[in-house]
């Protein structure tokens, strides 16, 4: 039995590290990679963090998310140095990943053949992941930083992505048709550069990139992104939140937000000193905070139900 189990592990590892032979991840592999997620999943196994959590995530800051994840020993979830479309908006969604590598004709041909003959894909490779997108997804692409002759996304695919997801992209490479992409109102996106050229995908001629993985772990900046991670894009940077930590990140953010509102109000009223608010709160202040929550429960920027749940756990 031990030998059989070892063989299964070795087979799974071979699939994980040689994606060209199994380009789209299997449900079993996604379950293997995301064991701490206990909630709903898409049919392919990708974690499906609830829409209600995504809605609440829109007010979370990078600092709040970073603090929670650092406490859980997730230290490499933040990527910076982007160019942006709609930089004043917030990008929130579930990651669907794609990974490209430098073009190699022999590998490109067999992937094309498999995609066209076995999987029934008739479009070019760069459209395959886009066909899989659903509402609430964010297309997260490692395009290996390709610049000239690198862009796989312009305004045509951008419109398709937005129609399917209601979101933009996180793209480790260059995009094209930037003027057209900016015309898509909600296409909040993060990318490395802009170039007017387009990618070359002819294995018998000019070829610069080959799609090697769909919905597998990929690298964006210094982050390992897993399909189903929650993308938080705002203020010029992107944080990737593991699905099982999404609710905790939101809850902590809401509590911090409420405590800050209360503290600022009481400071303006000169009821407490800055030293009292900046340090660990006394029982008196904690009791005052609970009473303040009850008195303002319908006016606060946190769902009433979440405040009520929070109050149930307090002893003041």
C-alpha positions in Angstrom: 0.0 0.0 0.0 2.8 2.4 0.8 4.4 1.7 -2.6 1.1 2.5 -4.4 0.7 5.7 -2.4 4.2 6.8 -3.2 3.6 6.1 -6.9 0.5 8.3 -6.8 2.4 11.1 -5.2 5.2 10.8 -7.8 2.7 10.8 -10.6 1.0 13.9 -9.3 4.3 15.7 -8.9 5.3 14.8 -12.5 2.0 16.4 -13.6 2.7 19.5 -11.5 6.2 20.1 -12.9 5.7 19.1 -16.5 2.6 21.2 -17.5 3.2 20.9 -21.2 1.9 17.3 -21.1 -1.1 18.2 -19.0 -1.7 21.8 -19.8 -4.9 22.4 -17.9 -4.8 21.4 -14.3 -7.0 18.5 -13.1 -9.5 18.7 -10.3 -7.5 16.3 -8.3 -4.4 18.5 -8.5 -6.3 21.6 -7.5 -7.7 19.8 -4.5 -4.2 18.6 -3.6 -2.8 22.2 -3.8 -5.6 23.9 -1.8 -6.3 21.5 1.1 -7.0 24.3 3.6 -10.0 25.6 1.6 -13.2 23.9 2.9 -15.8 25.9 1.0 -17.5 25.7 -2.4 -15.5 25.0 -5.5 -16.0 25.4 -9.2 -16.5 22.1 -11.1 -12.8 22.0 -12.0 -11.9 22.2 -8.3 -10.9 25.9 -8.2 -11.8 27.4 -4.8 -14.9 29.7 -5.0 -14.7 32.3 -2.3 -18.3 33.6 -1.9 -19.4 36.7 -3.7 -20.4 38.3 -0.3 -16.7 38.1 0.8 -15.6 39.6 -2.5 -18.0 42.5 -2.0 -16.7 43.2 1.5 -13.1 42.9 0.3 -13.4 46.1 -1.7 -12.6 48.2 1.3 -9.6 46.2 2.5 -6.2 47.9 2.3 -2.9 46.2 1.4 -1.7 46.9 5.0 -4.6 45.1 6.5 -4.3 42.1 4.2 -0.5 42.0 4.7 -0.8 42.0 8.5 -3.2 39.1 8.5 -1.2 37.0 6.1 2.2 37.7 7.8 0.6 36.5 11.0 -0.2 33.2 9.1 3.4 33.0 7.7 2.4 34.0 4.2 5.1 36.5 3.5 5.3 36.8 -0.3 1.8 37.8 -1.4 2.4 41.4 -2.5 3.5 42.5 -6.0 4.3 46.1 -6.9 5.8 48.2 -9.7 2.8 48.2 -12.0 1.3 50.4 -14.7 -2.5 50.7 -14.3 -5.7 51.2 -16.1 -8.3 52.9 -13.8 -5.7 53.4 -11.0 -8.3 55.0 -8.7 -10.6 51.9 -8.8 -10.3 48.6 -6.9 -9.8 45.2 -8.6 -11.3 42.3 -6.7 -11.8 38.7 -7.9 -10.8 35.1 -8.0 -7.6 34.3 -9.9 -7.7 32.2 -13.1 -4.1 31.8 -14.1 -2.1 31.3 -17.3 1.6 30.8 -17.8 3.6 31.5 -21.0 7.2 30.6 -21.7 9.6 31.6 -24.4 8.4 30.2 -27.7 9.6 26.7 -28.7 8.3 25.3 -31.9 8.2 21.6 -31.1 6.4 22.2 -27.8 4.1 24.8 -29.3 3.0 22.3 -32.0 2.1 19.5 -29.7 0.2 21.8 -27.4 -1.7 23.2 -30.4 -2.4 19.6 -31.6 -3.7 18.5 -28.2 -5.8 21.7 -27.8 -7.3 21.4 -31.3 -7.8 17.7 -31.6 -8.4 16.4 -28.1 -9.8 19.4 -26.3 -11.7 20.9 -29.2 -10.1 24.3 -29.0 -10.1 26.0 -32.4 -8.7 29.4 -31.5 -5.1 30.5 -30.9 -3.5 29.5 -27.6 -3.8 33.0 -26.0 -7.6 32.7 -26.2 -7.9 29.3 -24.5 -7.8 30.6 -20.9 -10.0 33.5 -21.7 -12.7 31.1 -22.9 -12.7 29.6 -19.3 -13.3 32.9 -17.5 -16.6 33.4 -15.5 -18.1 36.3 -13.6 -15.9 37.5 -10.8 -12.7 36.1 -12.1 -9.5 38.0 -12.7 -7.2 36.8 -15.5 -3.7 36.5 -14.0 -1.0 35.9 -16.6 2.7 35.3 -16.4 3.8 36.5 -19.8 7.5 36.4 -18.7 7.7 40.2 -18.9 7.6 40.0 -22.8 7.6 43.5 -24.3 8.2 44.0 -28.0 6.3 41.4 -30.0 5.0 40.2 -26.6 1.4 41.5 -26.0 -1.3 38.8 -26.2 -4.0 41.2 -24.9 -5.4 44.2 -26.8 -8.8 45.8 -26.9 -10.6 42.8 -28.6 -9.6 40.3 -26.0 -9.9 43.0 -23.3 -13.6 43.4 -24.2 -14.1 39.7 -24.1 -12.4 39.4 -20.7 -14.6 42.2 -19.3 -17.8 40.8 -20.7 -17.1 37.4 -19.1 -15.8 38.6 -15.7 -16.7 42.2 -15.1 -13.0 42.7 -14.2 -9.7 43.5 -15.7 -6.4 41.6 -15.6 -3.0 41.2 -13.8 -0.5 40.8 -16.6 3.2 40.1 -16.1 4.2 41.6 -19.5 3.2 44.2 -22.1 -0.3 45.0 -23.4 -1.3 46.7 -26.6 -4.3 48.9 -27.7 -4.1 50.7 -24.4 -6.3 53.6 -25.6 -9.1 51.0 -26.5 -8.6 49.2 -23.2 -9.1 52.5 -21.3 -12.4 52.9 -23.0 -13.7 49.8 -21.2 -15.1 51.5 -18.1 -14.6 48.8 -15.5 -11.4 47.2 -16.9 -9.3 48.0 -13.9 -6.0 46.3 -14.7 -2.3 45.9 -13.7 0.4 45.3 -16.3 4.2 45.8 -16.7 4.5 47.8 -19.9 2.8 48.9 -23.2 3.9 48.2 -26.7 2.0 48.6 -30.0 3.2 45.3 -31.4 1.5 41.9 -30.9 2.8 38.5 -29.9 4.1 36.1 -32.5 2.7 32.6 -32.3 3.6 30.8 -35.6 5.7 27.7 -34.8 6.7 27.5 -38.5 7.8 31.2 -38.6 7.9 33.9 -36.0 7.3 32.6 -32.5 8.0 34.3 -29.2 5.7 32.7 -26.6 4.1 29.4 -25.9 1.2 28.8 -23.5 2.4 26.0 -21.1 -0.1 26.1 -18.3 -3.7 27.0 -17.5 -5.0 27.3 -13.9 -1.7 26.0 -12.4 0.5 27.8 -9.9 2.2 30.7 -11.6 4.5 33.5 -10.6 3.6 37.2 -10.6 6.5 39.3 -9.3 7.7 37.5 -6.2 4.3 35.9 -5.5 3.3 32.3 -6.2 -0.3 32.6 -7.3 -2.7 29.7 -7.0 -5.9 29.4 -9.0 -8.7 30.7 -6.8 -6.6 33.2 -4.8 -8.3 36.5 -4.2 -6.8 39.3 -6.2 -6.8 42.7 -4.4 -5.6 45.4 -6.7 -5.5 49.0 -5.5 -3.3 52.0 -5.0 -0.8 50.8 -7.6 -0.1 47.3 -6.2 -1.6 43.8 -6.1 -2.0 41.5 -3.2 -2.9 37.8 -3.7 -4.9 36.3 -0.7 -5.1 32.6 -0.2 -8.8 31.5 -0.3 -8.8 30.1 3.2 -7.6 33.5 4.6 -10.1 35.7 2.6 -12.8 35.8 5.3 -10.3 36.5 8.1 -8.7 39.3 6.1 -12.1 40.9 5.6 -13.2 40.5 9.2 -9.9 41.9 10.6 -10.1 44.8 8.1 -13.7 45.7 9.2 -12.8 45.6 12.9 -9.8 47.8 12.3 -11.9 50.2 10.3 -14.6 50.5 13.0 -12.0 50.9 15.8 -10.3 53.7 13.9 -13.6 55.5 13.3 -14.5 55.3 17.0 -11.1 56.3 18.1 -10.9 59.3 15.8 -14.4 60.5 16.9 -13.5 60.2 20.6 -10.2 62.1 20.0 -12.1 64.9 18.3 -14.4 65.0 21.3 -11.4 65.0 23.6 -12.9 62.2 25.6 -9.7 60.2 25.5 -6.0 61.2 25.0 -4.0 60.0 22.0 -2.0 57.8 24.4 -5.1 56.0 25.6 -6.3 55.4 22.0 -2.9 54.3 20.6 -2.2 51.8 23.4 -4.2 48.7 24.5 -7.7 49.9 25.3 -8.9 49.8 28.9 -12.1 48.0 29.8 -13.8 51.3 30.0 -12.9 52.2 26.4 -13.8 48.7 25.2 -17.3 49.1 26.8 -17.7 52.5 25.3 -16.7 51.1 21.9 -19.4 48.3 22.2 -22.0 50.9 23.1 -20.9 53.1 20.1 -21.3 50.1 17.7 -24.8 49.5 18.9 -25.8 53.1 18.7 -24.4 53.5 15.1 -25.0 50.1 13.7 -27.1 51.3 10.8 -24.7 54.1 9.8 -21.3 52.3 9.7 -19.5 51.1 6.5 -19.6 47.5 7.6 -22.6 45.2 7.1 -25.0 45.3 10.1 -24.9 41.5 10.3 -21.2 41.5 10.6 -21.3 44.0 13.4 -23.9 42.0 15.3 -21.8 38.9 14.9 -18.8 40.8 16.3 -20.7 42.1 19.2 -21.8 38.5 20.2 -18.2 37.7 20.9 -17.5 40.7 23.1 -17.9 40.6 26.9 -18.2 44.4 27.5 
